[in-house]
Amino acid sequence: MINVNEYFEGAVKSLAYTTDQGRSTIGVIEKGEYEFGTSSHETMTIIEGRLEALLPGETNWQLFTAGQTFEVNANTVFKVKTEEQSSYLCTYR
């Protein structure tokens, strides 16, 4: 089954699904800055656009573009921001 997720008054939307490899979401983020909490390990791959991330324990934002990936441990908080619509694939482990 595919579930629709919507955050930040519709500025972030994703489709969640489960396969034999585990849970994943594919989403789109509108221009802006957002904070997310994790309940499991997340691997986020940028599909299109540019996304900056402030990862747990870091003081500097890191830029990620199409094809690049970053990881976030479970039970942490991280921020992302973008100046353009950007899409991503997030896998949960």
HTML snippet that shows the backbone in 3Dmol.js (N, CA, C, O; Angstrom):
<script src="https://3Dmol.org/build/3Dmol-min.js"></script>
<div id="view" style="width:600px;height:400px;position:relative"></div>
<script>
const pdb = `
ATOM      1  N   MET A   1       0.833  -1.172   0.000  1.00  0.00           N
ATOM      2  CA  MET A   1       0.000   0.000   0.000  1.00  0.00           C
ATOM      3  C   MET A   1       0.887   1.248   0.000  1.00  0.00           C
ATOM      4  O   MET A   1       1.951   1.267   0.619  1.00  0.00           O
ATOM      5  N   ILE A   2       0.441   2.265  -0.689  1.00  0.00           N
ATOM      6  CA  ILE A   2       1.147   3.549  -0.739  1.00  0.00           C
ATOM      7  C   ILE A   2       0.425   4.524   0.182  1.00  0.00           C
ATOM      8  O   ILE A   2      -0.789   4.698   0.080  1.00  0.00           O
ATOM      9  N   ASN A   3       1.177   5.162   1.086  1.00  0.00           N
ATOM     10  CA  ASN A   3       0.622   6.170   1.986  1.00  0.00           C
ATOM     11  C   ASN A   3       1.137   7.538   1.592  1.00  0.00           C
ATOM     12  O   ASN A   3       2.294   7.689   1.198  1.00  0.00           O
ATOM     13  N   VAL A   4       0.272   8.535   1.702  1.00  0.00           N
ATOM     14  CA  VAL A   4       0.640   9.915   1.385  1.00  0.00           C
ATOM     15  C   VAL A   4       0.941  10.644   2.692  1.00  0.00           C
ATOM     16  O   VAL A   4       0.136  10.611   3.623  1.00  0.00           O
ATOM     17  N   ASN A   5       2.099  11.300   2.762  1.00  0.00           N
ATOM     18  CA  ASN A   5       2.492  12.091   3.932  1.00  0.00           C
ATOM     19  C   ASN A   5       2.584  13.556   3.529  1.00  0.00           C
ATOM     20  O   ASN A   5       3.027  13.883   2.428  1.00  0.00           O
ATOM     21  N   GLU A   6       2.162  14.432   4.434  1.00  0.00           N
ATOM     22  CA  GLU A   6       2.227  15.869   4.177  1.00  0.00           C
ATOM     23  C   GLU A   6       2.692  16.565   5.448  1.00  0.00           C
ATOM     24  O   GLU A   6       2.157  16.321   6.529  1.00  0.00           O
ATOM     25  N   TYR A   7       3.693  17.434   5.311  1.00  0.00           N
ATOM     26  CA  TYR A   7       4.278  18.137   6.442  1.00  0.00           C
ATOM     27  C   TYR A   7       4.373  19.632   6.144  1.00  0.00           C
ATOM     28  O   TYR A   7       4.366  20.046   4.984  1.00  0.00           O
ATOM     29  N   PHE A   8       4.461  20.427   7.193  1.00  0.00           N
ATOM     30  CA  PHE A   8       4.698  21.867   7.070  1.00  0.00           C
ATOM     31  C   PHE A   8       3.692  22.517   6.120  1.00  0.00           C
ATOM     32  O   PHE A   8       4.053  23.214   5.172  1.00  0.00           O
ATOM     33  N   GLU A   9       2.412  22.260   6.415  1.00  0.00           N
ATOM     34  CA  GLU A   9       1.301  22.846   5.658  1.00  0.00           C
ATOM     35  C   GLU A   9       1.418  22.563   4.163  1.00  0.00           C
ATOM     36  O   GLU A   9       1.094  23.417   3.338  1.00  0.00           O
ATOM     37  N   GLY A  10       1.877  21.372   3.821  1.00  0.00           N
ATOM     38  CA  GLY A  10       1.947  20.948   2.429  1.00  0.00           C
ATOM     39  C   GLY A  10       3.230  21.299   1.709  1.00  0.00           C
ATOM     40  O   GLY A  10       3.365  21.007   0.520  1.00  0.00           O
ATOM     41  N   ALA A  11       4.187  21.924   2.402  1.00  0.00           N
ATOM     42  CA  ALA A  11       5.445  22.308   1.752  1.00  0.00           C
ATOM     43  C   ALA A  11       6.363  21.113   1.519  1.00  0.00           C
ATOM     44  O   ALA A  11       7.272  21.176   0.691  1.00  0.00           O
ATOM     45  N   VAL A  12       6.127  20.026   2.248  1.00  0.00           N
ATOM     46  CA  VAL A  12       6.875  18.781   2.062  1.00  0.00           C
ATOM     47  C   VAL A  12       5.844  17.662   1.937  1.00  0.00           C
ATOM     48  O   VAL A  12       5.010  17.468   2.822  1.00  0.00           O
ATOM     49  N   LYS A  13       5.911  16.931   0.830  1.00  0.00           N
ATOM     50  CA  LYS A  13       4.984  15.817   0.604  1.00  0.00           C
ATOM     51  C   LYS A  13       5.778  14.602   0.161  1.00  0.00           C
ATOM     52  O   LYS A  13       6.777  14.712  -0.550  1.00  0.00           O
ATOM     53  N   SER A  14       5.304  13.427   0.603  1.00  0.00           N
ATOM     54  CA  SER A  14       5.989  12.210   0.191  1.00  0.00           C
ATOM     55  C   SER A  14       4.999  11.057   0.045  1.00  0.00           C
ATOM     56  O   SER A  14       3.894  11.075   0.589  1.00  0.00           O
ATOM     57  N   LEU A  15       5.436  10.068  -0.701  1.00  0.00           N
ATOM     58  CA  LEU A  15       4.714   8.811  -0.854  1.00  0.00           C
ATOM     59  C   LEU A  15       5.531   7.742  -0.153  1.00  0.00           C
ATOM     60  O   LEU A  15       6.707   7.552  -0.464  1.00  0.00           O
ATOM     61  N   ALA A  16       4.917   7.044   0.792  1.00  0.00           N
ATOM     62  CA  ALA A  16       5.609   6.007   1.562  1.00  0.00           C
ATOM     63  C   ALA A  16       5.182   4.635   1.060  1.00  0.00           C
ATOM     64  O   ALA A  16       4.014   4.412   0.741  1.00  0.00           O
ATOM     65  N   TYR A  17       6.148   3.717   0.995  1.00  0.00           N
ATOM     66  CA  TYR A  17       5.867   2.364   0.529  1.00  0.00           C
ATOM     67  C   TYR A  17       6.862   1.397   1.156  1.00  0.00           C
ATOM     68  O   TYR A  17       7.902   1.805   1.673  1.00  0.00           O
ATOM     69  N   THR A  18       6.532   0.123   1.103  1.00  0.00           N
ATOM     70  CA  THR A  18       7.391  -0.915   1.656  1.00  0.00           C
ATOM     71  C   THR A  18       7.629  -1.992   0.607  1.00  0.00           C
ATOM     72  O   THR A  18       6.701  -2.444  -0.063  1.00  0.00           O
ATOM     73  N   THR A  19       8.897  -2.396   0.477  1.00  0.00           N
ATOM     74  CA  THR A  19       9.267  -3.475  -0.438  1.00  0.00           C
ATOM     75  C   THR A  19      10.005  -4.548   0.356  1.00  0.00           C
ATOM     76  O   THR A  19      10.114  -4.449   1.578  1.00  0.00           O
ATOM     77  N   ASP A  20      10.504  -5.556  -0.318  1.00  0.00           N
ATOM     78  CA  ASP A  20      11.286  -6.591   0.349  1.00  0.00           C
ATOM     79  C   ASP A  20      12.555  -6.013   0.982  1.00  0.00           C
ATOM     80  O   ASP A  20      13.091  -6.592   1.927  1.00  0.00           O
ATOM     81  N   GLN A  21      13.042  -4.871   0.467  1.00  0.00           N
ATOM     82  CA  GLN A  21      14.243  -4.238   1.002  1.00  0.00           C
ATOM     83  C   GLN A  21      13.952  -3.357   2.213  1.00  0.00           C
ATOM     84  O   GLN A  21      14.884  -2.963   2.914  1.00  0.00           O
ATOM     85  N   GLY A  22      12.679  -3.036   2.479  1.00  0.00           N
ATOM     86  CA  GLY A  22      12.333  -2.209   3.629  1.00  0.00           C
ATOM     87  C   GLY A  22      11.431  -1.042   3.268  1.00  0.00           C
ATOM     88  O   GLY A  22      10.865  -0.981   2.176  1.00  0.00           O
ATOM     89  N   ARG A  23      11.309  -0.101   4.229  1.00  0.00           N
ATOM     90  CA  ARG A  23      10.456   1.074   4.044  1.00  0.00           C
ATOM     91  C   ARG A  23      11.208   2.190   3.324  1.00  0.00           C
ATOM     92  O   ARG A  23      12.411   2.372   3.516  1.00  0.00           O
ATOM     93  N   SER A  24      10.468   2.943   2.480  1.00  0.00           N
ATOM     94  CA  SER A  24      11.040   4.078   1.760  1.00  0.00           C
ATOM     95  C   SER A  24       9.983   5.149   1.562  1.00  0.00           C
ATOM     96  O   SER A  24       8.784   4.885   1.649  1.00  0.00           O
ATOM     97  N   THR A  25      10.448   6.362   1.294  1.00  0.00           N
ATOM     98  CA  THR A  25       9.570   7.441   0.859  1.00  0.00           C
ATOM     99  C   THR A  25      10.232   8.149  -0.315  1.00  0.00           C
ATOM    100  O   THR A  25      11.457   8.244  -0.400  1.00  0.00           O
ATOM    101  N   ILE A  26       9.395   8.640  -1.213  1.00  0.00           N
ATOM    102  CA  ILE A  26       9.852   9.514  -2.294  1.00  0.00           C
ATOM    103  C   ILE A  26       9.096  10.813  -2.093  1.00  0.00           C
ATOM    104  O   ILE A  26       7.868  10.812  -2.006  1.00  0.00           O
ATOM    105  N   GLY A  27       9.831  11.935  -2.018  1.00  0.00           N
ATOM    106  CA  GLY A  27       9.169  13.184  -1.703  1.00  0.00           C
ATOM    107  C   GLY A  27       9.689  14.386  -2.458  1.00  0.00           C
ATOM    108  O   GLY A  27      10.694  14.334  -3.166  1.00  0.00           O
ATOM    109  N   VAL A  28       8.949  15.487  -2.272  1.00  0.00           N
ATOM    110  CA  VAL A  28       9.305  16.774  -2.859  1.00  0.00           C
ATOM    111  C   VAL A  28       9.261  17.817  -1.750  1.00  0.00           C
ATOM    112  O   VAL A  28       8.341  17.837  -0.932  1.00  0.00           O
ATOM    113  N   ILE A  29      10.260  18.672  -1.737  1.00  0.00           N
ATOM    114  CA  ILE A  29      10.373  19.734  -0.746  1.00  0.00           C
ATOM    115  C   ILE A  29      10.316  21.081  -1.461  1.00  0.00           C
ATOM    116  O   ILE A  29      11.076  21.326  -2.398  1.00  0.00           O
ATOM    117  N   GLU A  30       9.414  21.949  -1.016  1.00  0.00           N
ATOM    118  CA  GLU A  30       9.337  23.311  -1.544  1.00  0.00           C
ATOM    119  C   GLU A  30      10.455  24.163  -0.944  1.00  0.00           C
ATOM    120  O   GLU A  30      11.059  23.785   0.060  1.00  0.00           O
ATOM    121  N   LYS A  31      10.722  25.297  -1.555  1.00  0.00           N
ATOM    122  CA  LYS A  31      11.704  26.254  -1.061  1.00  0.00           C
ATOM    123  C   LYS A  31      11.404  26.571   0.403  1.00  0.00           C
ATOM    124  O   LYS A  31      10.264  26.866   0.761  1.00  0.00           O
ATOM    125  N   GLY A  32      12.446  26.505   1.250  1.00  0.00           N
ATOM    126  CA  GLY A  32      12.279  26.817   2.660  1.00  0.00           C
ATOM    127  C   GLY A  32      13.257  26.046   3.525  1.00  0.00           C
ATOM    128  O   GLY A  32      14.162  25.378   3.027  1.00  0.00           O
ATOM    129  N   GLU A  33      13.055  26.153   4.848  1.00  0.00           N
ATOM    130  CA  GLU A  33      13.894  25.460   5.818  1.00  0.00           C
ATOM    131  C   GLU A  33      12.991  24.647   6.747  1.00  0.00           C
ATOM    132  O   GLU A  33      11.957  25.137   7.200  1.00  0.00           O
ATOM    133  N   TYR A  34      13.388  23.397   7.029  1.00  0.00           N
ATOM    134  CA  TYR A  34      12.543  22.466   7.778  1.00  0.00           C
ATOM    135  C   TYR A  34      13.378  21.637   8.747  1.00  0.00           C
ATOM    136  O   TYR A  34      14.553  21.364   8.499  1.00  0.00           O
ATOM    137  N   GLU A  35      12.753  21.241   9.856  1.00  0.00           N
ATOM    138  CA  GLU A  35      13.418  20.398  10.841  1.00  0.00           C
ATOM    139  C   GLU A  35      12.652  19.083  10.960  1.00  0.00           C
ATOM    140  O   GLU A  35      11.426  19.072  11.074  1.00  0.00           O
ATOM    141  N   PHE A  36      13.388  17.981  10.933  1.00  0.00           N
ATOM    142  CA  PHE A  36      12.801  16.645  11.013  1.00  0.00           C
ATOM    143  C   PHE A  36      13.418  15.866  12.168  1.00  0.00           C
ATOM    144  O   PHE A  36      14.592  16.041  12.494  1.00  0.00           O
ATOM    145  N   GLY A  37      12.618  15.012  12.774  1.00  0.00           N
ATOM    146  CA  GLY A  37      13.103  14.071  13.768  1.00  0.00           C
ATOM    147  C   GLY A  37      13.070  12.677  13.167  1.00  0.00           C
ATOM    148  O   GLY A  37      12.247  12.392  12.297  1.00  0.00           O
ATOM    149  N   THR A  38      13.954  11.815  13.621  1.00  0.00           N
ATOM    150  CA  THR A  38      14.015  10.457  13.089  1.00  0.00           C
ATOM    151  C   THR A  38      13.642   9.448  14.174  1.00  0.00           C
ATOM    152  O   THR A  38      13.923   9.652  15.355  1.00  0.00           O
ATOM    153  N   SER A  39      13.007   8.362  13.753  1.00  0.00           N
ATOM    154  CA  SER A  39      12.725   7.266  14.680  1.00  0.00           C
ATOM    155  C   SER A  39      13.525   6.021  14.295  1.00  0.00           C
ATOM    156  O   SER A  39      13.626   5.067  15.066  1.00  0.00           O
ATOM    157  N   SER A  40      14.095   6.051  13.077  1.00  0.00           N
ATOM    158  CA  SER A  40      14.965   4.970  12.621  1.00  0.00           C
ATOM    159  C   SER A  40      16.078   5.582  11.772  1.00  0.00           C
ATOM    160  O   SER A  40      16.020   6.755  11.405  1.00  0.00           O
ATOM    161  N   HIS A  41      17.085   4.776  11.469  1.00  0.00           N
ATOM    162  CA  HIS A  41      18.189   5.245  10.624  1.00  0.00           C
ATOM    163  C   HIS A  41      17.634   5.617   9.255  1.00  0.00           C
ATOM    164  O   HIS A  41      16.838   4.868   8.690  1.00  0.00           O
ATOM    165  N   GLU A  42      18.043   6.762   8.714  1.00  0.00           N
ATOM    166  CA  GLU A  42      17.567   7.226   7.409  1.00  0.00           C
ATOM    167  C   GLU A  42      18.741   7.478   6.471  1.00  0.00           C
ATOM    168  O   GLU A  42      19.765   8.037   6.863  1.00  0.00           O
ATOM    169  N   THR A  43      18.568   7.055   5.235  1.00  0.00           N
ATOM    170  CA  THR A  43      19.504   7.382   4.164  1.00  0.00           C
ATOM    171  C   THR A  43      18.727   8.190   3.142  1.00  0.00           C
ATOM    172  O   THR A  43      17.763   7.695   2.558  1.00  0.00           O
ATOM    173  N   MET A  44      19.141   9.431   2.922  1.00  0.00           N
ATOM    174  CA  MET A  44      18.424  10.312   2.008  1.00  0.00           C
ATOM    175  C   MET A  44      19.282  10.568   0.776  1.00  0.00           C
ATOM    176  O   MET A  44      20.421  11.023   0.879  1.00  0.00           O
ATOM    177  N   THR A  45      18.715  10.268  -0.394  1.00  0.00           N
ATOM    178  CA  THR A  45      19.375  10.498  -1.673  1.00  0.00           C
ATOM    179  C   THR A  45      18.621  11.585  -2.420  1.00  0.00           C
ATOM    180  O   THR A  45      17.405  11.497  -2.589  1.00  0.00           O
ATOM    181  N   ILE A  46      19.331  12.601  -2.863  1.00  0.00           N
ATOM    182  CA  ILE A  46      18.714  13.676  -3.620  1.00  0.00           C
ATOM    183  C   ILE A  46      18.504  13.185  -5.052  1.00  0.00           C
ATOM    184  O   ILE A  46      19.428  12.681  -5.690  1.00  0.00           O
ATOM    185  N   ILE A  47      17.293  13.337  -5.539  1.00  0.00           N
ATOM    186  CA  ILE A  47      16.963  12.917  -6.903  1.00  0.00           C
ATOM    187  C   ILE A  47      17.123  14.085  -7.870  1.00  0.00           C
ATOM    188  O   ILE A  47      17.701  13.944  -8.948  1.00  0.00           O
ATOM    189  N   GLU A  48      16.600  15.240  -7.466  1.00  0.00           N
ATOM    190  CA  GLU A  48      16.644  16.423  -8.320  1.00  0.00           C
ATOM    191  C   GLU A  48      16.704  17.658  -7.445  1.00  0.00           C
ATOM    192  O   GLU A  48      16.095  17.689  -6.376  1.00  0.00           O
ATOM    193  N   GLY A  49      17.425  18.670  -7.880  1.00  0.00           N
ATOM    194  CA  GLY A  49      17.523  19.908  -7.126  1.00  0.00           C
ATOM    195  C   GLY A  49      18.762  19.949  -6.246  1.00  0.00           C
ATOM    196  O   GLY A  49      19.727  19.213  -6.452  1.00  0.00           O
ATOM    197  N   ARG A  50      18.703  20.836  -5.257  1.00  0.00           N
ATOM    198  CA  ARG A  50      19.817  21.055  -4.328  1.00  0.00           C
ATOM    199  C   ARG A  50      19.227  21.154  -2.928  1.00  0.00           C
ATOM    200  O   ARG A  50      18.259  21.880  -2.700  1.00  0.00           O
ATOM    201  N   LEU A  51      19.810  20.431  -2.010  1.00  0.00           N
ATOM    202  CA  LEU A  51      19.314  20.422  -0.647  1.00  0.00           C
ATOM    203  C   LEU A  51      20.496  20.598   0.302  1.00  0.00           C
ATOM    204  O   LEU A  51      21.489  19.877   0.205  1.00  0.00           O
ATOM    205  N   GLU A  52      20.388  21.550   1.209  1.00  0.00           N
ATOM    206  CA  GLU A  52      21.409  21.712   2.236  1.00  0.00           C
ATOM    207  C   GLU A  52      20.911  21.044   3.503  1.00  0.00           C
ATOM    208  O   GLU A  52      19.725  21.122   3.824  1.00  0.00           O
ATOM    209  N   ALA A  53      21.808  20.387   4.226  1.00  0.00           N
ATOM    210  CA  ALA A  53      21.441  19.692   5.453  1.00  0.00           C
ATOM    211  C   ALA A  53      22.354  20.118   6.594  1.00  0.00           C
ATOM    212  O   ALA A  53      23.566  20.256   6.427  1.00  0.00           O
ATOM    213  N   LEU A  54      21.746  20.323   7.752  1.00  0.00           N
ATOM    214  CA  LEU A  54      22.485  20.537   8.984  1.00  0.00           C
ATOM    215  C   LEU A  54      22.286  19.272   9.797  1.00  0.00           C
ATOM    216  O   LEU A  54      21.254  19.082  10.440  1.00  0.00           O
ATOM    217  N   LEU A  55      23.281  18.419   9.759  1.00  0.00           N
ATOM    218  CA  LEU A  55      23.186  17.095  10.358  1.00  0.00           C
ATOM    219  C   LEU A  55      23.478  17.133  11.853  1.00  0.00           C
ATOM    220  O   LEU A  55      24.158  18.047  12.319  1.00  0.00           O
ATOM    221  N   PRO A  56      22.979  16.163  12.611  1.00  0.00           N
ATOM    222  CA  PRO A  56      23.176  16.144  14.067  1.00  0.00           C
ATOM    223  C   PRO A  56      24.659  16.250  14.435  1.00  0.00           C
ATOM    224  O   PRO A  56      25.509  15.569  13.862  1.00  0.00           O
ATOM    225  N   GLY A  57      24.946  17.122  15.404  1.00  0.00           N
ATOM    226  CA  GLY A  57      26.308  17.298  15.883  1.00  0.00           C
ATOM    227  C   GLY A  57      27.172  18.197  15.018  1.00  0.00           C
ATOM    228  O   GLY A  57      28.312  18.486  15.381  1.00  0.00           O
ATOM    229  N   GLU A  58      26.653  18.647  13.875  1.00  0.00           N
ATOM    230  CA  GLU A  58      27.420  19.512  12.969  1.00  0.00           C
ATOM    231  C   GLU A  58      27.044  20.975  13.187  1.00  0.00           C
ATOM    232  O   GLU A  58      25.943  21.274  13.647  1.00  0.00           O
ATOM    233  N   THR A  59      27.957  21.880  12.858  1.00  0.00           N
ATOM    234  CA  THR A  59      27.662  23.305  12.952  1.00  0.00           C
ATOM    235  C   THR A  59      27.585  23.962  11.582  1.00  0.00           C
ATOM    236  O   THR A  59      27.126  25.097  11.464  1.00  0.00           O
ATOM    237  N   ASN A  60      28.038  23.249  10.533  1.00  0.00           N
ATOM    238  CA  ASN A  60      28.018  23.788   9.179  1.00  0.00           C
ATOM    239  C   ASN A  60      27.019  23.032   8.315  1.00  0.00           C
ATOM    240  O   ASN A  60      26.907  21.809   8.392  1.00  0.00           O
ATOM    241  N   TRP A  61      26.304  23.774   7.500  1.00  0.00           N
ATOM    242  CA  TRP A  61      25.386  23.183   6.527  1.00  0.00           C
ATOM    243  C   TRP A  61      26.211  22.529   5.424  1.00  0.00           C
ATOM    244  O   TRP A  61      27.265  23.039   5.044  1.00  0.00           O
ATOM    245  N   GLN A  62      25.724  21.390   4.908  1.00  0.00           N
ATOM    246  CA  GLN A  62      26.378  20.693   3.797  1.00  0.00           C
ATOM    247  C   GLN A  62      25.422  20.670   2.606  1.00  0.00           C
ATOM    248  O   GLN A  62      24.225  20.430   2.765  1.00  0.00           O
ATOM    249  N   LEU A  63      25.959  20.921   1.417  1.00  0.00           N
ATOM    250  CA  LEU A  63      25.155  20.934   0.197  1.00  0.00           C
ATOM    251  C   LEU A  63      25.158  19.557  -0.455  1.00  0.00           C
ATOM    252  O   LEU A  63      26.209  18.936  -0.611  1.00  0.00           O
ATOM    253  N   PHE A  64      23.974  19.089  -0.833  1.00  0.00           N
ATOM    254  CA  PHE A  64      23.814  17.821  -1.538  1.00  0.00           C
ATOM    255  C   PHE A  64      23.018  18.083  -2.809  1.00  0.00           C
ATOM    256  O   PHE A  64      22.009  18.787  -2.789  1.00  0.00           O
ATOM    257  N   THR A  65      23.483  17.508  -3.915  1.00  0.00           N
ATOM    258  CA  THR A  65      22.817  17.671  -5.202  1.00  0.00           C
ATOM    259  C   THR A  65      22.425  16.300  -5.752  1.00  0.00           C
ATOM    260  O   THR A  65      22.695  15.273  -5.128  1.00  0.00           O
ATOM    261  N   ALA A  66      21.793  16.291  -6.913  1.00  0.00           N
ATOM    262  CA  ALA A  66      21.272  15.057  -7.504  1.00  0.00           C
ATOM    263  C   ALA A  66      22.309  13.933  -7.485  1.00  0.00           C
ATOM    264  O   ALA A  66      23.441  14.104  -7.936  1.00  0.00           O
ATOM    265  N   GLY A  67      21.896  12.782  -6.952  1.00  0.00           N
ATOM    266  CA  GLY A  67      22.763  11.617  -6.884  1.00  0.00           C
ATOM    267  C   GLY A  67      23.555  11.502  -5.596  1.00  0.00           C
ATOM    268  O   GLY A  67      24.136  10.451  -5.324  1.00  0.00           O
ATOM    269  N   GLN A  68      23.590  12.555  -4.800  1.00  0.00           N
ATOM    270  CA  GLN A  68      24.343  12.513  -3.543  1.00  0.00           C
ATOM    271  C   GLN A  68      23.449  12.055  -2.395  1.00  0.00           C
ATOM    272  O   GLN A  68      22.229  12.220  -2.431  1.00  0.00           O
ATOM    273  N   THR A  69      24.081  11.476  -1.377  1.00  0.00           N
ATOM    274  CA  THR A  69      23.373  10.847  -0.263  1.00  0.00           C
ATOM    275  C   THR A  69      23.946  11.305   1.069  1.00  0.00           C
ATOM    276  O   THR A  69      25.144  11.565   1.190  1.00  0.00           O
ATOM    277  N   PHE A  70      23.066  11.401   2.075  1.00  0.00           N
ATOM    278  CA  PHE A  70      23.533  11.576   3.445  1.00  0.00           C
ATOM    279  C   PHE A  70      22.716  10.666   4.357  1.00  0.00           C
ATOM    280  O   PHE A  70      21.617  10.237   4.007  1.00  0.00           O
ATOM    281  N   GLU A  71      23.277  10.380   5.537  1.00  0.00           N
ATOM    282  CA  GLU A  71      22.640   9.475   6.486  1.00  0.00           C
ATOM    283  C   GLU A  71      22.417  10.170   7.815  1.00  0.00           C
ATOM    284  O   GLU A  71      23.191  11.035   8.223  1.00  0.00           O
ATOM    285  N   VAL A  72      21.336   9.771   8.485  1.00  0.00           N
ATOM    286  CA  VAL A  72      21.002  10.324   9.789  1.00  0.00           C
ATOM    287  C   VAL A  72      20.628   9.158  10.702  1.00  0.00           C
ATOM    288  O   VAL A  72      19.812   8.314  10.331  1.00  0.00           O
ATOM    289  N   ASN A  73      21.218   9.110  11.885  1.00  0.00           N
ATOM    290  CA  ASN A  73      20.931   8.041  12.832  1.00  0.00           C
ATOM    291  C   ASN A  73      19.528   8.168  13.412  1.00  0.00           C
ATOM    292  O   ASN A  73      18.903   9.226  13.332  1.00  0.00           O
ATOM    293  N   ALA A  74      19.048   7.088  13.992  1.00  0.00           N
ATOM    294  CA  ALA A  74      17.741   7.068  14.646  1.00  0.00           C
ATOM    295  C   ALA A  74      17.731   7.981  15.863  1.00  0.00           C
ATOM    296  O   ALA A  74      18.762   8.207  16.496  1.00  0.00           O
ATOM    297  N   ASN A  75      16.559   8.499  16.177  1.00  0.00           N
ATOM    298  CA  ASN A  75      16.320   9.301  17.382  1.00  0.00           C
ATOM    299  C   ASN A  75      17.167  10.561  17.451  1.00  0.00           C
ATOM    300  O   ASN A  75      17.682  10.927  18.508  1.00  0.00           O
ATOM    301  N   THR A  76      17.301  11.216  16.304  1.00  0.00           N
ATOM    302  CA  THR A  76      18.017  12.488  16.237  1.00  0.00           C
ATOM    303  C   THR A  76      17.156  13.497  15.482  1.00  0.00           C
ATOM    304  O   THR A  76      16.082  13.167  14.980  1.00  0.00           O
ATOM    305  N   VAL A  77      17.646  14.722  15.414  1.00  0.00           N
ATOM    306  CA  VAL A  77      16.967  15.806  14.703  1.00  0.00           C
ATOM    307  C   VAL A  77      17.946  16.391  13.703  1.00  0.00           C
ATOM    308  O   VAL A  77      19.128  16.561  14.004  1.00  0.00           O
ATOM    309  N   PHE A  78      17.445  16.703  12.496  1.00  0.00           N
ATOM    310  CA  PHE A  78      18.278  17.362  11.500  1.00  0.00           C
ATOM    311  C   PHE A  78      17.446  18.393  10.755  1.00  0.00           C
ATOM    312  O   PHE A  78      16.217  18.329  10.754  1.00  0.00           O
ATOM    313  N   LYS A  79      18.119  19.336  10.125  1.00  0.00           N
ATOM    314  CA  LYS A  79      17.444  20.384   9.362  1.00  0.00           C
ATOM    315  C   LYS A  79      17.834  20.280   7.896  1.00  0.00           C
ATOM    316  O   LYS A  79      18.939  19.854   7.558  1.00  0.00           O
ATOM    317  N   VAL A  80      16.915  20.675   7.040  1.00  0.00           N
ATOM    318  CA  VAL A  80      17.204  20.801   5.614  1.00  0.00           C
ATOM    319  C   VAL A  80      16.659  22.141   5.131  1.00  0.00           C
ATOM    320  O   VAL A  80      15.700  22.677   5.688  1.00  0.00           O
ATOM    321  N   LYS A  81      17.290  22.669   4.085  1.00  0.00           N
ATOM    322  CA  LYS A  81      16.778  23.874   3.449  1.00  0.00           C
ATOM    323  C   LYS A  81      17.098  23.814   1.971  1.00  0.00           C
ATOM    324  O   LYS A  81      18.066  23.180   1.551  1.00  0.00           O
ATOM    325  N   THR A  82      16.265  24.487   1.189  1.00  0.00           N
ATOM    326  CA  THR A  82      16.471  24.517  -0.251  1.00  0.00           C
ATOM    327  C   THR A  82      15.955  25.833  -0.812  1.00  0.00           C
ATOM    328  O   THR A  82      15.035  26.441  -0.266  1.00  0.00           O
ATOM    329  N   GLU A  83      16.553  26.253  -1.894  1.00  0.00           N
ATOM    330  CA  GLU A  83      16.140  27.474  -2.587  1.00  0.00           C
ATOM    331  C   GLU A  83      15.273  27.155  -3.804  1.00  0.00           C
ATOM    332  O   GLU A  83      14.851  28.063  -4.521  1.00  0.00           O
ATOM    333  N   GLU A  84      15.009  25.867  -4.040  1.00  0.00           N
ATOM    334  CA  GLU A  84      14.210  25.446  -5.180  1.00  0.00           C
ATOM    335  C   GLU A  84      13.515  24.136  -4.845  1.00  0.00           C
ATOM    336  O   GLU A  84      13.949  23.422  -3.941  1.00  0.00           O
ATOM    337  N   GLN A  85      12.447  23.810  -5.556  1.00  0.00           N
ATOM    338  CA  GLN A  85      11.827  22.509  -5.344  1.00  0.00           C
ATOM    339  C   GLN A  85      12.879  21.428  -5.556  1.00  0.00           C
ATOM    340  O   GLN A  85      13.617  21.441  -6.541  1.00  0.00           O
ATOM    341  N   SER A  86      12.933  20.498  -4.618  1.00  0.00           N
ATOM    342  CA  SER A  86      13.903  19.411  -4.700  1.00  0.00           C
ATOM    343  C   SER A  86      13.203  18.104  -4.341  1.00  0.00           C
ATOM    344  O   SER A  86      12.275  18.084  -3.533  1.00  0.00           O
ATOM    345  N   SER A  87      13.662  17.016  -4.954  1.00  0.00           N
ATOM    346  CA  SER A  87      13.056  15.719  -4.667  1.00  0.00           C
ATOM    347  C   SER A  87      14.095  14.771  -4.077  1.00  0.00           C
ATOM    348  O   SER A  87      15.298  14.933  -4.280  1.00  0.00           O
ATOM    349  N   TYR A  88      13.593  13.772  -3.336  1.00  0.00           N
ATOM    350  CA  TYR A  88      14.485  12.862  -2.627  1.00  0.00           C
ATOM    351  C   TYR A  88      13.883  11.476  -2.517  1.00  0.00           C
ATOM    352  O   TYR A  88      12.674  11.288  -2.654  1.00  0.00           O
ATOM    353  N   LEU A  89      14.750  10.513  -2.266  1.00  0.00           N
ATOM    354  CA  LEU A  89      14.380   9.154  -1.887  1.00  0.00           C
ATOM    355  C   LEU A  89      14.958   8.925  -0.506  1.00  0.00           C
ATOM    356  O   LEU A  89      16.158   9.110  -0.300  1.00  0.00           O
ATOM    357  N   CYS A  90      14.130   8.529   0.439  1.00  0.00           N
ATOM    358  CA  CYS A  90      14.601   8.258   1.796  1.00  0.00           C
ATOM    359  C   CYS A  90      14.313   6.804   2.117  1.00  0.00           C
ATOM    360  O   CYS A  90      13.177   6.350   1.982  1.00  0.00           O
ATOM    361  N   THR A  91      15.335   6.070   2.542  1.00  0.00           N
ATOM    362  CA  THR A  91      15.158   4.685   2.967  1.00  0.00           C
ATOM    363  C   THR A  91      15.390   4.609   4.465  1.00  0.00           C
ATOM    364  O   THR A  91      16.227   5.321   5.019  1.00  0.00           O
ATOM    365  N   TYR A  92      14.630   3.731   5.109  1.00  0.00           N
ATOM    366  CA  TYR A  92      14.643   3.595   6.571  1.00  0.00           C
ATOM    367  C   TYR A  92      15.134   2.218   6.954  1.00  0.00           C
ATOM    368  O   TYR A  92      14.680   1.221   6.392  1.00  0.00           O
ATOM    369  N   ARG A  93      16.062   2.142   7.909  1.00  0.00           N
ATOM    370  CA  ARG A  93      16.594   0.851   8.350  1.00  0.00           C
ATOM    371  C   ARG A  93      16.663   0.803   9.848  1.00  0.00           C
ATOM    372  O   ARG A  93      17.086  -0.206  10.414  1.00  0.00           O
TER     373      ARG A  93
END
`;
const viewer = $3Dmol.createViewer("view");
viewer.addModel(pdb, "pdb");
viewer.setStyle({}, {cartoon: {color: "spectrum"}});
viewer.zoomTo();
viewer.render();
</script>
